[in-house]
Amino acid sequence: MPSWRHSLEIIPAVGDADRLRTELLVIGLFSSGPLSGSARRLDDATAGRLSRVVARGELDETPGATLLLHHLPGSAAARTLLVSLGRREAFSDRAYWRALAATAKVITENVVSEAVVTLAENEVPRRSLSWRVQQAGQHLADGSYNFFLPGPNARGQRARGRPMRSIMLLLPETLTSELVLALRQGIAVAEGVALAKDLGNLPGSICTPDFLAKTARDMGKEFGFAVEVLERRELEALGMGAFLQAGSGSANPCKLIVMQPHGRKGSGKPIVLVGKGVTCDGERPSQAPGSDALGMKFSMSGAGSVLGVLRTVARLGLPLNVVGLIAAAENIPGGHGGRPGAVVTSMSGQTIELRPHDGEGRLLLCDVLTYAERF
């Protein structure tokens, strides 16, 4: 499960930031031009303190720079976080993202249990309020990501490292269903990203083909979509000689994981996402020019990306005809492993002569791409 899930909630709301009693109030400030919105109202309530901060240059004008104020006279908040938005005339998507990321970092590092964030009220050129809300949900949730290795002490780690946090995202307009949906979309994207990060952070001794299959099945049960795991017998029947060769030396057999969130209920042509999850032997040298051996020991970015995208699609119930295919294998030397010069037959009927540095990814994916034709 994504590491921040169940530890963070983001609630959209409308109100006056300067009157809200909160543990942390987050205000965005431009280094040029007049104050506006919540910044202006808070400046009035605090006898011009924010204006003086800008005038004195106490807050760096680089987007994402922060200044934490304690017990600001005139403010109902216990602490006030000032976040630089840069120069008003240069405000952009990137500056907005940096401000959101800096806010999430402060909230996480300072173990803030609840906060009010006003950044979405600042207009971004050529962007709608819905976009700003969606991006706020995504970046605030993603910034709360924490990874813990599974194990007997995991529950205790989570209790100490991930207190329940609540963020009120303050909006400048009346709350509408469109804005609520935009926030849901942002959080759902972050949830998918968190799952991909979790899989990439797990060691190969845990994230085996069986683990990936279980993760897919659990997600299928949670969201009610079809998951099929093809084992050696089915792969042999399909003629996937290249696929099976990649994991022939391992005690953990290869698996082809097939996921269909909505099957034929989705509209449009099928979108097939293909990713690989491969663990290599720790002593095996890198096969990719210019890459280090550690980078080749464990490659779950493809599998994690497919699972993360499908989680987001399922969470939002998107009417898309999406299929996820994951090629999972352990490429570890063994008595049954292929040797240079050996010939295998792929699902397409082509023969492949193994070379000393043939990458297991190519052997896996050539058969999976042929398999994908059926969709």
C-alpha positions in Angstrom: 0.0 0.0 0.0 1.2 3.6 -0.6 3.3 4.7 2.4 1.3 7.9 3.1 -2.1 6.5 2.7 -4.2 6.5 5.9 -1.8 9.1 7.4 -2.9 12.1 5.4 -6.2 13.7 4.5 -6.6 16.9 2.3 -9.8 18.8 2.7 -11.0 21.6 0.4 -12.6 24.6 2.2 -13.5 28.2 1.9 -12.8 30.7 4.7 -10.7 33.6 6.0 -7.2 32.3 6.7 -6.4 35.0 9.2 -9.3 33.9 11.5 -8.6 30.2 11.4 -7.1 28.5 14.5 -4.6 26.1 13.2 -1.2 24.6 14.1 0.3 25.9 10.9 -0.9 28.5 8.4 0.8 28.6 5.0 0.8 31.8 3.1 2.4 32.5 -0.3 4.2 35.8 -0.8 5.4 37.4 -4.0 8.6 39.4 -3.8 7.1 42.2 -6.0 3.8 43.9 -6.3 1.1 44.4 -3.7 -0.1 41.7 -1.3 -3.4 40.1 -2.2 -6.0 37.6 -0.9 -5.1 35.8 2.3 -1.7 37.5 2.4 -3.2 41.0 2.4 -5.8 40.1 5.0 -3.2 38.6 7.3 -1.0 41.6 6.8 -3.8 43.9 7.9 -4.5 41.7 11.0 -0.8 41.7 12.0 -0.2 45.4 11.6 1.8 45.1 8.3 4.2 42.4 9.5 4.1 40.6 6.1 4.8 43.8 4.2 7.8 44.4 6.3 9.1 40.9 5.8 9.0 41.5 2.0 10.4 45.0 2.2 13.4 43.9 4.3 14.1 40.8 2.1 13.7 38.5 5.1 12.1 35.9 2.8 14.4 34.9 -0.1 12.7 35.7 -3.4 13.6 32.3 -4.9 10.3 30.3 -5.4 10.0 27.7 -2.7 12.1 29.6 -0.1 10.4 29.5 3.4 10.3 31.5 6.6 8.6 30.0 9.7 7.2 32.5 12.2 6.1 31.5 15.7 3.2 33.2 17.5 2.7 36.0 15.0 0.8 38.8 16.8 -2.7 39.2 15.3 -2.8 35.8 13.7 -5.0 33.0 15.1 -2.5 30.3 13.9 0.2 28.9 16.3 2.8 29.1 13.5 2.8 30.8 10.1 4.9 29.5 7.2 5.7 32.1 4.6 6.5 30.6 1.2 8.1 32.6 -1.5 6.4 32.6 -4.9 9.1 34.6 -6.6 8.4 37.7 -8.6 4.7 38.1 -9.5 5.4 38.8 -13.1 7.5 35.6 -13.4 5.1 33.3 -11.6 4.8 30.0 -13.5 3.9 26.3 -13.1 7.4 25.6 -11.9 7.3 28.3 -9.2 3.9 27.0 -8.0 5.3 23.4 -7.8 8.3 24.5 -5.9 6.1 26.3 -3.4 3.9 23.3 -2.9 6.9 20.9 -2.5 8.5 23.3 0.1 5.3 23.4 2.0 5.0 19.6 2.1 8.6 19.3 3.3 8.1 21.6 6.2 4.8 19.9 7.2 6.5 16.5 7.1 9.8 17.5 8.8 8.1 19.5 11.6 5.6 16.7 12.3 2.6 19.0 11.9 -0.6 17.3 12.6 -2.9 19.9 10.9 -2.4 22.8 8.6 -4.2 25.4 6.5 -2.6 25.9 3.0 -3.6 29.0 0.9 -1.3 28.5 -2.0 -4.0 27.5 -4.5 -5.6 31.0 -4.3 -2.6 32.5 -6.2 -3.4 32.6 -10.0 -1.0 30.9 -12.3 -0.8 32.2 -15.9 -2.9 30.2 -18.3 -4.0 27.8 -15.6 -7.5 27.3 -14.1 -8.4 27.0 -10.4 -9.2 23.4 -11.0 -5.6 22.8 -12.3 -4.2 24.6 -9.3 -6.3 22.5 -6.9 -5.3 19.2 -8.7 -1.6 20.1 -8.5 -1.9 21.1 -4.9 -3.5 17.7 -4.0 -0.8 15.8 -5.9 2.3 17.7 -4.6 1.1 17.9 -1.0 0.3 14.2 -0.9 3.5 13.2 -2.7 5.6 15.4 -0.4 4.2 13.3 2.6 5.6 10.1 1.2 7.6 7.9 3.6 9.0 4.5 3.1 9.3 1.7 5.7 10.6 -1.8 5.1 8.0 -4.4 5.9 8.7 -6.4 9.0 7.9 -7.0 12.6 8.8 -3.4 13.6 7.0 -1.8 10.6 3.9 -1.0 12.6 5.9 0.8 15.3 7.9 2.7 12.7 4.7 3.9 11.1 3.3 5.0 14.5 6.4 7.0 15.3 7.2 8.3 11.8 3.8 8.9 10.2 1.4 10.7 12.6 -2.1 11.4 11.1 -2.0 14.7 9.3 -4.8 16.9 8.0 -4.4 19.6 5.5 -7.1 22.2 4.8 -6.7 23.5 1.3 -8.2 27.0 1.3 -9.9 28.0 -1.9 -10.7 31.6 -3.1 -14.1 30.6 -4.6 -17.2 28.6 -3.7 -16.5 24.9 -3.4 -17.9 23.1 -6.5 -18.0 19.5 -7.6 -15.5 20.3 -10.2 -13.0 21.4 -7.6 -13.6 18.4 -5.4 -13.0 16.1 -8.4 -9.8 18.0 -9.2 -8.5 17.4 -5.7 -9.4 13.7 -5.9 -7.5 13.5 -9.2 -4.4 15.0 -7.7 -4.4 12.7 -4.6 -5.1 9.6 -6.8 -2.0 10.4 -9.0 0.1 10.8 -5.8 -1.3 7.4 -4.6 -0.2 5.7 -7.8 3.3 7.4 -7.6 3.6 6.2 -4.0 2.9 2.6 -5.0 5.6 2.8 -7.7 8.1 4.3 -5.2 7.3 1.5 -2.7 8.0 -1.2 -5.2 11.2 0.5 -6.3 12.4 0.9 -2.8 11.8 -2.7 -1.7 14.9 -5.0 -1.9 14.9 -7.9 -4.4 14.7 -10.4 -1.6 11.2 -9.2 -0.9 9.9 -7.9 -4.2 10.0 -11.2 -6.1 7.7 -12.3 -9.0 5.4 -13.8 -6.3 5.3 -10.5 -4.4 4.4 -8.6 -7.6 1.6 -11.1 -8.4 0.2 -10.8 -4.8 0.3 -6.9 -5.0 -1.6 -7.1 -8.3 -4.2 -9.6 -6.9 -4.7 -7.5 -3.7 -5.3 -4.4 -5.8 -7.7 -6.3 -8.0 -9.7 -7.4 -5.0 -9.7 -3.8 -3.6 -11.0 -2.3 -6.8 -12.9 -5.2 -8.3 -10.9 -5.7 -11.5 -9.6 -8.9 -13.2 -6.1 -10.1 -12.6 -4.6 -13.2 -14.2 -1.2 -14.6 -13.4 0.4 -16.8 -16.1 2.8 -19.4 -14.7 5.4 -21.6 -16.4 2.9 -24.1 -17.8 0.8 -21.4 -19.5 3.9 -19.6 -20.7 5.2 -22.8 -22.3 1.9 -23.4 -23.9 2.0 -19.9 -25.5 5.5 -20.6 -26.8 7.2 -17.9 -24.7 10.7 -19.4 -24.8 12.5 -16.1 -24.6 10.4 -15.0 -21.6 11.1 -18.3 -19.7 14.8 -18.1 -20.5 15.2 -14.9 -18.5 14.4 -16.6 -15.3 15.4 -20.2 -16.0 18.2 -20.2 -13.4 16.1 -19.0 -10.5 14.1 -21.0 -7.9 11.4 -18.3 -8.2 9.7 -18.8 -11.6 8.8 -16.1 -14.1 5.3 -14.7 -14.1 3.3 -12.7 -16.6 0.8 -10.6 -14.7 -2.3 -9.4 -16.7 -4.5 -6.7 -15.3 -7.7 -5.3 -16.7 -9.3 -2.6 -14.5 -12.5 -2.3 -16.5 -12.1 -4.8 -19.3 -14.5 -4.1 -22.2 -16.5 -1.6 -20.2 -13.8 1.0 -20.9 -14.4 3.2 -24.0 -12.0 3.6 -26.9 -9.2 1.5 -28.3 -7.3 -0.5 -25.7 -4.3 1.1 -24.0 -1.7 -1.6 -23.2 0.9 -0.7 -20.6 3.9 -3.1 -20.5 6.5 -3.1 -17.7 9.2 -5.4 -16.4 10.2 -6.2 -12.9 13.6 -8.0 -12.8 16.0 -8.9 -10.0 19.6 -9.8 -11.0 22.2 -11.6 -9.0 24.2 -9.2 -6.8 27.6 -10.4 -8.1 26.5 -10.1 -11.8 28.2 -7.2 -13.6 26.2 -4.5 -15.3 25.1 -5.3 -18.9 24.3 -1.8 -19.8 27.2 0.4 -21.0 27.9 3.3 -18.6 25.6 1.9 -15.8 26.8 0.7 -12.4 26.2 -2.9 -11.2 23.9 -1.7 -8.4 21.5 -0.2 -11.0 21.2 -3.6 -12.7 20.6 -5.7 -9.6 17.0 -4.6 -9.2 14.8 -3.0 -11.8 11.2 -2.5 -10.7 10.5 0.9 -12.4 8.6 -0.7 -15.2 6.4 -2.9 -13.0 6.0 -0.2 -10.5 4.9 2.3 -13.1 2.3 0.0 -14.6 0.8 -0.9 -11.1 0.9 2.8 -10.1 -1.0 3.9 -13.3 -3.6 1.2 -12.9 -4.1 2.1 -9.2 -4.8 5.7 -10.2 -7.1 4.6 -13.1 -9.0 2.3 -10.7 -9.2 4.9 -7.9 -10.8 7.4 -10.2 -12.9 4.9 -12.0 -11.8 6.3 -15.4 -13.7 5.0 -18.3 -10.6 3.8 -20.2 -9.9 0.4 -21.8 -6.5 -0.1 -20.1 -4.6 -3.3 -19.8 -1.5 -3.8 -17.7 1.1 -6.4 -18.5 4.0 -7.0 -16.1 6.9 -9.3 -16.9 8.3 -10.5 -13.6 11.5 -12.5 -13.3 14.6 -13.2 -11.3 17.6 -13.4 -13.6 19.9 -15.4 -11.3 22.6 -17.8 -12.5 21.9 -21.5 -11.8 22.3 -25.0 -13.2 19.3 -24.6 -15.5 20.2 -21.1 -16.7 20.9 -20.5 -20.4 24.5 -20.3 -21.7 26.0 -18.2 -24.5 25.3 -19.9 -27.8 22.0 -21.5 -26.7 19.1 -20.9 -29.0 15.5 -20.1 -27.7 12.3 -19.6 -29.7 10.2 -16.5 -29.0 6.4 -16.4 -29.0 6.5 -14.8 -32.5 8.3 -17.9 -33.8 11.7 -16.2 -34.2 14.8 -17.9 -32.9 17.2 -16.1 -30.6 20.8 -17.0 -30.1 21.9 -16.0 -26.6 25.0 -13.8 -26.4 27.2 -13.2 -23.3 25.6 -9.8 -22.6 22.0 -10.3 -23.7 19.8 -8.3 -21.4 17.1 -10.2 -19.7 14.7 -7.3 -20.2 14.8 -7.8 -24.0 14.1 -11.5 -23.7 11.1 -10.8 -21.4 9.7 -7.9 -23.4 9.9 -9.4 -26.9 7.4 -12.1 -25.9 5.2 -9.8 -23.8 4.9 -7.4 -26.8 3.8 -10.3 -29.0 1.3 -11.4 -26.3 -0.1 -7.8 -26.2 -1.3 -8.1 -29.8 -4.3 -10.0 -28.7 -5.7 -6.8 -27.1 
